C-alpha cells in the first residue's frame, strides 16, 4: 500500500485566447486521476448552456503512453463517462446566467473506478513516456477568457494491478435498419458509453441508437435487446442526474408578472443539453468485475443497432487492462 498520495499542479492558469493543441509530460509515479479545470466569464445574458460551451471548448483530450492512446475523447464525452464510472460528475462554482459572471468547472479524468485506489491506477513510468494532449477550440458561444488549470493525483509506492482504458470512436449509420459496430478484443469490457445525435424530443421517439443488442461470436450476450430510452434512464439514475452541473436544472422568472408564479417549475435542458444524448451499456453493474465482458480469445464482439436513424453517433468502450498482461 502507498504511504501517501501526492497532488500537484501540472498547468497553472494557462490562458487560451486562440485555438491550439498542446502536450504536457505527466508524472512518473502511479497516476490515479487528472483534474481538468476551466475558468472563464459568461458573455451572454440568460443563456442556458454555458456548461456545455465550456466542455465543447476542449474538442479532444488524450493521455498517451509511448504514443498510444490510453484515454481519448472530447471533454464532454469524458465528463459524462467519468461520472458514470466513478460517480464523480463535473462540478464548479458560481453558477450564474448573467453576463460578465465568472465560472469555473472541474472534470475528473480517472484511471480506475475509484479515485485514489492503489489497485486501479496507471503504473509508474519513465519521464516522457506518459503525456497529456489537449486540443482547445476557443470559438464557442456564451463564454470567454478561458484559463486552464490541470492537477494530478499520484499514489506514491502503489503497485497497481489494473487500469482503465477508454477511447472514443465515431460511427455514421447509413441506414435505419440493422448495423453493427465492433468492440475491441483482448481486455475485459466494463461498459460502453453511447452518444446519440438524434434523441427523443417533442413528439418524435426516434434515436440514433434506438434499439441495441450485444453479440459475442454472433451469439447474443448480456443485452439480447434493449431500448435507448431505458438505457439512458438507467444511466441517469446511476449518476443521480439531478446534480446541477450535469442536468443544468434552473428556474426561470417571468419578470413581467409575479416572480413566484414561475419559479416553482424547474426547467431542464432538452435534447440540446448534455445528458439526454447519452446512454450506457453496463457490463459491471456491481462495480466488482463479476459481470464484465471477457473478450480474450473471441473472434468478434459487436453492438448491433436496430432501426434508429441514419446519422452519426459515438461509442466509448471501457477496457480493464491488466498491467501484468500488458507488460
N, C-alpha and C positions, 0 to 999 in steps of 0.2 A: 504493500500500500504506500502511496506517496506521503511524504512528510507534510507537504502543504501545496497549495496552488499559488500561481503567480499570475497576476493580472497586470498587463502593461498596455501602453498606448503605442499603436503602430503608426497611425496617421493622426495629426493634431490640426484640426480646423483648416483643412485644405479647401480653399475657395475654388469653386468651379463656375467660371464665367463663360466657358466655351466647351464644345464637345471634345472629349478626349478619351483615350484608353491608356491606362497606366498600370504598372505592376509594382508589387512590393514583396520582398522576401518575408516569409512567415517565420515564426520562432522555430528553434531546433528541438525544443523539449516536446514531449507528448502534448498534443493540442486538443482541447475539449471543445472550444467554442470561439467563434469570431463575433463580436458585437459591432454591427454596422449602423452608425448613427448619422442622420442627415439633419441639418438645421437650415432654416430659411424663413422667408417672410411671405405671407399670403398677399397676393396682389389684386384679387378680385373680391368685392363685397358680396357676401351671401352665396358664395359658391358651395356646391355640395360635395366636391371631390378633391379637396386639397390633399387628402391622404393618398389617393390613387395617383395623383400627379407627382407627389414625392416619389412613390415607388417606381413609377414609369420613367423617371429620370435616370434610373440605373437599368439600362437595357440588357446588360449582361454582367454577371458576377461569377467568376470561376476560381476554383482552387485547383492548382495543377501540381502533380508530383512528377518531376523529371519530364515535364511537357505533356503528361497525360492527365485528362480531366478526372478529378475525384468528385467535384461539385461544379455544376454549371447550370445557369438559368437566369431569367430576368429576376430582379429583386422582388417583383410582385409574386411570381411563382414560388420563389424560395421562402418568402414570408409566410405564405399560406401553408406550404409543405411543412415547415418547421413548427408551425402552430399545431398541425395535425399530429406530427410525430412526437413532439415533446410537451405539448400544452403550453408553449411559450409564444404567445402572439406578439406581433409588433406593437410597441407601445411608445408613448411620448408624453409631451407636456403642452399645456396652454392650447387646448382645442378651441379655436375660435374661427368664425367665418368672416370676420371683419377684415377689411384691407389694412395692410401695414402691421398686422399682428404676427408675432414671432411664433414659429412652430419648431418642434423637434420630433424625431421619430427614430426609434432603435429597433433593428431587426436582428434577432439572434440566428446565427448560422452554426449548426451543431454537427459534430462528428459522431454522436451517439444518441440514443433515445432519451438519455438524461444528461443534462449538463453536469459537469464535474464527476462523471462516472469514470473511475480509473480503468475499468474493464473495456469500455467502449469509447475510444478516442483515437486520434491519429498518432501513430508511434513516433518516437524520436527520429530525426532526420539530420542530414548534414546541411550546413548553411548553403542556401541557394537551391536545394532540391525541391522545397515546397514554396510555391509562390501564389500570391493573390493577384488576380487580374480583374479590373473594373472598367466598364465602359459607361461613360456618362453622356446623356443626351440632355442638354440644357433647354431645348425647345419644347417645353411643357407649359401647359396653361396654369394660371392661378397661383404659382409660387415663383419666388425669385431669390437671389442672393444665397444660393445653396452652398453650404460648407459641409465637409465630410469629417467625421471622427471615426476611427476604427481602432478597437481594442481587442486584445486576445486573452484567452484564459488557458494557461499551461498547467499541467499536472506533473510536478517535478517527481522524478523517480517512478512514475507509473509504468506498469508493464502490461499494456492493453492486449486483449486477445482478438478484438474485432473493431471495425469502424464502419460507418455508413458511407455509401457512395450513391449519389443521385445526380443525374444529368438530364437536361431537358431534350426532348425530341419533338420535332414538328411533323405534322402529317396533314395532307389535304385529301379529303374524300371526294372522289369523282362522281359517286352515285349516292342514292338514298337507300340502296339495298345493303347486302352483306359485304363488308370489307374487313380485312384483318390488319393488325399491326403486330410486329414481332417484338417480344421482350428479350432482354439479354439472358444469356445462358452461362452458367458456371457458378454463380453465387446465389444463395437463398434470397428470395424476394420477400420483403416485409409489406409491400403495397405498391400501388401506382396512383399518383395524382393525375387527374384528368382536367384539362381546360377545354371549355366548350365555347366556340364563337357564338353559336345560337343557343339560347336557353328559353324556357317557357316564359312568356311575357304577354301581358294584355290577355286576349282570348286565345292566343296560339299556344299549343302544348309541345311544339317541336323542339328538338335539341340536336346538337351535333352528334353527341353520343347518346342516342335515345334509348336503345336497349343494348346490353352488353352480355357477353359470356366469355369465360376463360377456358382455354383448351391447352392441354399438355400432350404432345404427340397425338394430336387430333382427338383426344378424349376429354370431355368436359371435366373441369377441376374447380372445385370451390364455388364458382359462380356459374351455375347451369344457365341461368338467365336472370338478369336484374335490370331495373329501370333507372334512368338518370335521376328522376325525382326522389326515389328512396335513397339512392347512394348519396346525393347531395345533402338531403335532410339528415342522414345518419352522420355524415361528416360534420355538419354544423352542430349537431348535438354533442359529438365527441370533443369539439373545441369550445363549446359554450359560446356560440356566436353572438350572444348579447353584449360581448365585450365591445366597447365603443369603437376602438380603433380598427376592429375588423368589420363590424356591421355598419359603422357610420350612422348610428342611431342619433337622430336630432329631433328637436321640437321647433316648430315654426309658430310665429306670432303674426296674426293679422293686425297690422298697426292701425288700420282704418277703423277697427272696432275695439271691443273689449279684449284685452290680451288673453285672459283666462279661457275664452271660448275655444281657442285653437291649441293651446299649449298642452291639453290633455292627450292629444293624438300624436303618438310617435310616428316619425317618418323614416323609413329605411330606404336606402338606395335600391332600385330595382335591378334590372338586367345590366344597367350601365355600371353598377358597383362591383365590388371585389368578389364577394363570396358566392354570389348566385351563379358565377361562371365555373365553379369548381365542384368536383366530386372526387371520392377516394375509394379505390378498390383495396380493401383492408385484408391483408393476409396475416396480420399479427394482432387480432382483437384483444388478446390478453396481455400484450406487450411483454411476453416472455419467450417468444420464438416457437411456441408449441405448434402453431398452425402455419408457420411461414412456408412459402412455396419453394421446395428444393428443386433446383434446375440442373444440377450437375448430372452429366450423363444423358440428359434429354436431347432430342433432336430438334424439337420445335415447341416453343412456349408462346402463345398468342392471346391477344384480346380480339374478339370478333365483335364488330359494331353492326347492329341490325337497324334498318330503317334510318332514322335521323335525317340530316340534311347534307347536301353536297357542298361542304365548306371546310374551313381549316380548324384544326384542333392541335392540342399539345398533350404529351404524356411524359411523366417523370417516374420511371421505376426506382424504387428504393432498394438497394442491394446491401446485404450484410456481408462484409468482406472479412474473411478470416486472415489475420496477419501471418499466421504460420503457413497457411496455404499459399498466400500471395508472395511469400518470401521476403 
